[in-house]
Amino acid sequence: MRHLKHINLLGGSSASPKPHECKRTGHPSFPPELLLCKPSDLTSLLQFLLATPPLGTMAGFLSALRRIYLSLYNWTVFVGWFQVLYFAVKALREGGPTTVYDSVERPLQLAQTAAVMEILHGLVGLVRSPVSATLPQIGSRLFLTWGILWSYPETRTHVLVSSLVISWSITEIIRYSFFGMKEALGFAPSWLLWLRYSTFLILYPTGITSEVGLIYIALPYIKASEKYCIRMPNKWNFSFDYYYASILALAIYVPGMLSMKLVEMPWRSPKLKYDSEHMISQRDAIVACRGVLRHLFNSFELGNLDTNISSNKMYHVLSISWSRPLGFP
């Protein structure tokens, strides 16, 4: 953790005031005088609360543009997966497992195919997720969505489709809302972090069992139809058998996916511990935003805002946003 020992931003006092501490938790908290600052202090205050560079610079503009884009992307896909879950539960209640796929086909295809953008995000550096981890997960799901369910209608009425869709949708609703809040607000509530790194202990086994089961069920239909097969002779002098390719995928599916999750398991406890020790609490964030909004609505001279802010007040903002950052590593 980085501690702030000395700040003299605008030529003010060089003394380092002692940060206020929350009586309940002992963590640094916003002092009362910070929420009573003048409207002229709001520009710098908002910049640090949002944890972005100044918007007047190119770096600040690109950072804001990135956050806006990723926020829109995550919340849009979140809505798609929420529709999938809603239609799946509705179909289960009204018609049973055999009607689930027909109810969710289009939103499922759109929401799952939109995940291809995550590979591009990793390639261009918009996110820090390694492409080597993202590509297999997204590729396997696209294989199930298009290569099995869409290509072979005989598999759509099986009960495993229901468990697959529900496992996927709950997982993605949690994941996209988590990243959506991080990009839009700079932080995510602790309960959402817990769901993000705990629910996969149940949903991952149900999801991968459904995926493997559906591939196995589809094998006879793949062999009989010979769809997507390329036979010799042809002008490329090349042959491809989708049936044996599916068997190969099935053979590496379980050990591949399990090894990826076993690699992620050691990170679960540190992530949850990081939240309890370093993430700014919801109450602190709400109090800060309430104070900022109060000044915004009470000020009639917003066009004359400047960046003059006392070093004492800036110290409190920086001591919170630097020592207990709003995001996660």
C-alpha positions as CSV (number, residue, x, y, z in Angstrom):
1,M,0.0,0.0,0.0
2,R,1.2,3.5,-0.8
3,H,1.1,6.0,2.0
4,L,1.1,9.7,1.4
5,K,3.5,11.5,3.8
6,H,3.9,15.0,2.3
7,I,1.8,17.1,-0.2
8,N,2.3,20.7,-1.2
9,L,0.4,20.9,-4.5
10,L,-0.3,24.6,-5.0
11,G,2.3,26.2,-2.8
12,G,0.3,26.0,0.4
13,S,1.4,24.8,3.7
14,S,4.0,22.0,3.7
15,A,2.7,20.4,6.9
16,S,1.1,17.0,6.5
17,P,-2.2,17.0,8.3
18,K,-3.3,13.9,10.0
19,P,-6.1,12.1,8.0
20,H,-9.4,11.7,9.7
21,E,-10.3,8.1,10.7
22,C,-13.6,6.4,10.7
23,K,-14.6,5.7,14.4
24,R,-16.2,2.4,13.4
25,T,-13.4,0.9,11.1
26,G,-10.4,3.0,11.8
27,H,-9.9,3.6,8.1
28,P,-9.2,7.1,6.7
29,S,-12.5,8.9,6.1
30,F,-13.7,12.2,4.5
31,P,-13.4,15.0,7.1
32,P,-16.5,17.2,7.6
33,E,-14.8,20.3,6.2
34,L,-14.0,18.5,2.9
35,L,-17.8,18.2,2.2
36,L,-18.1,22.0,2.9
37,C,-15.6,23.1,0.4
38,K,-16.4,25.9,-2.0
39,P,-17.8,25.2,-5.5
40,S,-14.4,26.3,-6.9
41,D,-12.9,23.1,-5.4
42,L,-15.2,20.7,-7.3
43,T,-13.2,20.3,-10.5
44,S,-10.1,18.8,-8.7
45,L,-12.2,16.9,-6.3
46,L,-14.2,15.2,-9.0
47,Q,-11.0,14.3,-10.9
48,F,-9.5,12.5,-7.9
49,L,-12.8,10.8,-6.8
50,L,-13.2,9.4,-10.3
51,A,-9.5,8.3,-10.3
52,T,-8.9,9.7,-13.8
53,P,-6.3,12.1,-15.2
54,P,-7.4,15.7,-15.8
55,L,-9.8,15.8,-18.7
56,G,-7.9,18.7,-20.2
57,T,-5.1,16.4,-21.2
58,M,-5.0,13.8,-23.9
59,A,-4.4,11.1,-21.4
60,G,-7.4,12.2,-19.4
61,F,-9.6,12.3,-22.5
62,L,-8.5,8.8,-23.6
63,S,-8.9,7.4,-20.1
64,A,-12.5,8.8,-19.9
65,L,-13.3,7.5,-23.4
66,R,-12.0,4.1,-22.4
67,R,-14.1,4.0,-19.3
68,I,-17.2,5.2,-21.1
69,Y,-16.8,2.6,-23.8
70,L,-16.2,-0.3,-21.4
71,S,-19.1,0.8,-19.2
72,L,-21.5,0.8,-22.1
73,Y,-20.1,-2.5,-23.3
74,N,-20.4,-4.3,-19.9
75,W,-23.9,-2.9,-19.1
76,T,-25.2,-3.7,-22.6
77,V,-24.0,-7.3,-22.4
78,F,-25.3,-7.5,-18.8
79,V,-28.8,-6.6,-20.1
80,G,-28.5,-9.3,-22.8
81,W,-27.7,-12.0,-20.2
82,F,-30.4,-10.7,-17.9
83,Q,-32.9,-11.3,-20.7
84,V,-31.5,-14.8,-21.2
85,L,-32.0,-15.7,-17.6
86,Y,-35.5,-14.1,-17.5
87,F,-36.7,-16.0,-20.6
88,A,-35.1,-19.2,-19.4
89,V,-36.8,-19.1,-16.0
90,K,-40.1,-18.1,-17.6
91,A,-39.9,-21.0,-20.1
92,L,-39.1,-23.5,-17.3
93,R,-42.1,-22.4,-15.3
94,E,-44.5,-22.4,-18.3
95,G,-43.4,-25.1,-20.6
96,G,-40.6,-27.1,-19.0
97,P,-37.0,-27.8,-20.1
98,T,-37.9,-28.6,-23.7
99,T,-39.0,-25.1,-24.4
100,V,-36.0,-23.2,-22.9
101,Y,-33.8,-23.0,-26.0
102,D,-36.5,-21.7,-28.3
103,S,-37.2,-19.0,-25.7
104,V,-33.6,-17.8,-25.3
105,E,-32.0,-18.6,-28.7
106,R,-31.6,-15.1,-30.1
107,P,-30.6,-13.2,-26.9
108,L,-28.2,-16.1,-26.1
109,Q,-26.5,-16.0,-29.5
110,L,-26.2,-12.2,-29.3
111,A,-24.9,-12.1,-25.7
112,Q,-22.4,-14.9,-26.2
113,T,-21.1,-13.7,-29.5
114,A,-20.6,-10.2,-28.1
115,A,-17.9,-11.8,-25.9
116,V,-15.6,-11.8,-29.0
117,M,-15.0,-8.2,-28.2
118,E,-13.2,-9.2,-25.0
119,I,-10.5,-10.9,-27.1
120,L,-10.1,-7.6,-29.0
121,H,-10.0,-5.6,-25.8
122,G,-7.1,-7.8,-24.6
123,L,-5.3,-7.5,-27.9
124,V,-5.4,-3.7,-28.0
125,G,-4.7,-3.3,-24.3
126,L,-8.1,-1.9,-23.2
127,V,-8.1,-4.5,-20.4
128,R,-5.4,-6.4,-18.6
129,S,-6.9,-9.9,-19.1
130,P,-4.5,-12.1,-21.0
131,V,-5.7,-13.3,-24.4
132,S,-4.3,-16.7,-23.6
133,A,-6.9,-17.1,-20.8
134,T,-9.8,-15.3,-22.5
135,L,-9.6,-17.1,-25.9
136,P,-10.2,-20.7,-24.8
137,Q,-13.1,-19.8,-22.6
138,I,-14.9,-17.7,-25.2
139,G,-14.0,-20.2,-28.0
140,S,-15.5,-23.1,-26.0
141,R,-18.7,-21.2,-25.4
142,L,-19.0,-20.2,-29.1
143,F,-18.5,-23.8,-30.0
144,L,-21.4,-24.8,-27.8
145,T,-23.6,-21.9,-28.9
146,W,-23.1,-22.2,-32.7
147,G,-21.3,-25.5,-33.3
148,I,-23.7,-27.6,-31.2
149,L,-27.0,-26.0,-30.3
150,W,-27.5,-23.9,-33.4
151,S,-26.1,-26.6,-35.8
152,Y,-27.9,-29.6,-34.4
153,P,-31.5,-29.0,-33.3
154,E,-31.8,-32.5,-31.9
155,T,-29.9,-31.3,-28.8
156,R,-32.0,-28.3,-28.0
157,T,-34.7,-30.1,-26.0
158,H,-32.4,-31.9,-23.6
159,V,-32.5,-30.9,-19.9
160,L,-28.8,-30.0,-20.0
161,V,-29.7,-27.0,-22.1
162,S,-31.6,-25.5,-19.1
163,S,-28.7,-26.0,-16.7
164,L,-26.2,-24.7,-19.3
165,V,-28.2,-21.5,-19.9
166,I,-28.9,-20.8,-16.2
167,S,-25.3,-21.4,-15.2
168,W,-24.0,-19.2,-18.0
169,S,-26.5,-16.4,-17.4
170,I,-26.0,-16.1,-13.7
171,T,-22.2,-16.2,-14.1
172,E,-22.2,-13.5,-16.7
173,I,-24.8,-11.2,-15.0
174,I,-22.5,-11.1,-11.9
175,R,-19.3,-10.7,-14.0
176,Y,-20.6,-7.9,-16.3
177,S,-22.3,-6.0,-13.5
178,F,-19.0,-6.2,-11.5
179,F,-16.9,-4.8,-14.3
180,G,-19.6,-2.4,-15.3
181,M,-19.6,-0.8,-11.8
182,K,-15.9,-0.7,-11.7
183,E,-15.7,1.2,-15.0
184,A,-18.7,3.5,-14.3
185,L,-18.2,4.3,-10.6
186,G,-14.6,3.3,-10.0
187,F,-15.5,0.7,-7.4
188,A,-17.7,-2.3,-6.8
189,P,-19.6,-3.2,-3.6
190,S,-18.0,-5.9,-1.5
191,W,-21.0,-8.3,-1.8
192,L,-20.6,-8.2,-5.6
193,L,-16.9,-8.9,-5.3
194,W,-17.8,-11.9,-3.1
195,L,-20.3,-13.2,-5.7
196,R,-17.7,-12.6,-8.5
197,Y,-15.1,-14.8,-6.8
198,S,-17.4,-17.4,-5.0
199,T,-20.3,-18.4,-7.2
200,F,-18.1,-20.1,-9.7
201,L,-17.5,-22.8,-7.1
202,I,-21.1,-24.0,-7.9
203,L,-21.8,-22.6,-11.3
204,Y,-18.6,-23.7,-13.0
205,P,-19.1,-27.4,-12.3
206,T,-22.8,-27.2,-13.4
207,G,-21.8,-25.3,-16.5
208,I,-18.9,-27.5,-17.6
209,T,-20.9,-30.6,-16.9
210,S,-23.7,-29.3,-19.2
211,E,-21.3,-28.3,-21.9
212,V,-19.5,-31.7,-21.9
213,G,-22.8,-33.6,-21.8
214,L,-24.3,-31.6,-24.8
215,I,-21.2,-32.3,-26.9
216,Y,-21.4,-36.0,-26.1
217,I,-25.1,-36.1,-26.9
218,A,-24.5,-34.3,-30.2
219,L,-21.8,-36.8,-31.4
220,P,-24.2,-39.3,-33.1
221,Y,-26.0,-36.4,-34.9
222,I,-22.6,-34.9,-36.0
223,K,-21.5,-38.3,-37.4
224,A,-24.8,-39.0,-39.2
225,S,-25.1,-35.5,-40.8
226,E,-21.5,-35.0,-41.9
227,K,-22.1,-31.3,-41.6
228,Y,-19.0,-29.1,-41.8
229,C,-16.9,-32.1,-43.1
230,I,-14.6,-31.7,-46.0
231,R,-13.9,-34.9,-48.0
232,M,-11.2,-35.8,-50.4
233,P,-10.6,-35.2,-53.3
234,N,-10.9,-31.5,-53.5
235,K,-8.9,-28.7,-55.0
236,W,-7.2,-27.9,-51.6
237,N,-6.2,-31.5,-51.1
238,F,-7.4,-31.3,-47.6
239,S,-9.9,-33.2,-45.5
240,F,-11.6,-32.3,-42.2
241,D,-14.0,-34.4,-40.1
242,Y,-16.2,-32.4,-37.7
243,Y,-17.0,-35.6,-35.8
244,Y,-13.4,-36.4,-34.9
245,A,-12.7,-32.7,-34.2
246,S,-15.6,-32.7,-31.7
247,I,-14.2,-35.8,-30.1
248,L,-10.8,-34.1,-29.8
249,A,-12.5,-31.0,-28.3
250,L,-14.3,-33.2,-25.8
251,A,-11.0,-34.9,-24.9
252,I,-9.2,-31.7,-24.0
253,Y,-12.3,-29.9,-22.7
254,V,-12.4,-31.1,-19.1
255,P,-8.6,-31.1,-18.3
256,G,-8.2,-27.8,-20.1
257,M,-11.0,-26.0,-18.3
258,L,-10.2,-27.6,-14.9
259,S,-6.6,-26.5,-15.2
260,M,-7.6,-23.0,-15.9
261,K,-9.8,-22.8,-12.8
262,L,-7.2,-24.5,-10.6
263,V,-4.8,-21.7,-11.7
264,E,-7.5,-19.1,-10.7
265,M,-8.3,-20.6,-7.3
266,P,-5.2,-19.3,-5.5
267,W,-6.2,-15.8,-6.5
268,R,-9.7,-16.0,-4.8
269,S,-8.6,-15.4,-1.2
270,P,-6.2,-12.5,-2.0
271,K,-8.9,-10.8,-4.1
272,L,-11.4,-11.0,-1.2
273,K,-8.8,-10.0,1.3
274,Y,-7.8,-7.0,-0.8
275,D,-11.4,-5.9,-0.8
276,S,-11.7,-6.0,3.0
277,E,-8.5,-4.2,3.6
278,H,-8.1,-1.7,0.8
279,M,-11.4,-1.0,-1.1
280,I,-13.2,2.2,-0.2
281,S,-16.5,1.4,1.5
282,Q,-19.8,2.1,0.0
283,R,-20.7,4.5,2.8
284,D,-17.6,6.6,2.2
285,A,-18.3,6.8,-1.5
286,I,-21.9,7.7,-1.0
287,V,-21.0,10.4,1.6
288,A,-18.4,11.9,-0.8
289,C,-20.8,11.9,-3.8
290,R,-23.6,13.4,-1.7
291,G,-21.3,16.3,-0.7
292,V,-20.2,16.8,-4.3
293,L,-23.8,16.8,-5.6
294,R,-25.0,19.1,-2.9
295,H,-22.5,21.7,-4.1
296,L,-23.4,21.1,-7.7
297,F,-27.0,21.8,-7.1
298,N,-26.5,24.7,-4.7
299,S,-24.0,26.5,-7.0
300,F,-25.1,29.0,-9.6
301,E,-21.7,29.8,-10.9
302,L,-20.6,26.4,-12.3
303,G,-19.1,28.0,-15.3
304,N,-16.5,29.8,-13.2
305,L,-15.1,26.6,-11.5
306,D,-11.3,26.6,-11.2
307,T,-8.8,24.1,-9.9
308,N,-7.7,26.2,-6.8
309,I,-8.0,23.9,-3.9
310,S,-6.2,24.1,-0.6
311,S,-3.4,21.6,0.0
312,N,-5.0,20.4,3.3
313,K,-8.3,19.4,1.5
314,M,-6.4,17.9,-1.4
315,Y,-4.4,15.8,1.1
316,H,-7.5,14.2,2.4
317,V,-8.8,13.3,-1.1
318,L,-5.4,11.9,-2.1
319,S,-4.8,10.0,1.1
320,I,-8.1,8.1,0.5
321,S,-7.9,7.6,-3.3
322,W,-4.2,6.7,-3.2
323,S,-3.9,4.6,0.0
324,R,-7.3,2.9,-0.5
325,P,-7.9,3.1,-4.3
326,L,-11.3,2.9,-5.8
327,G,-10.5,0.0,-8.1
328,F,-8.8,-3.3,-7.9
329,P,-5.3,-4.3,-9.2
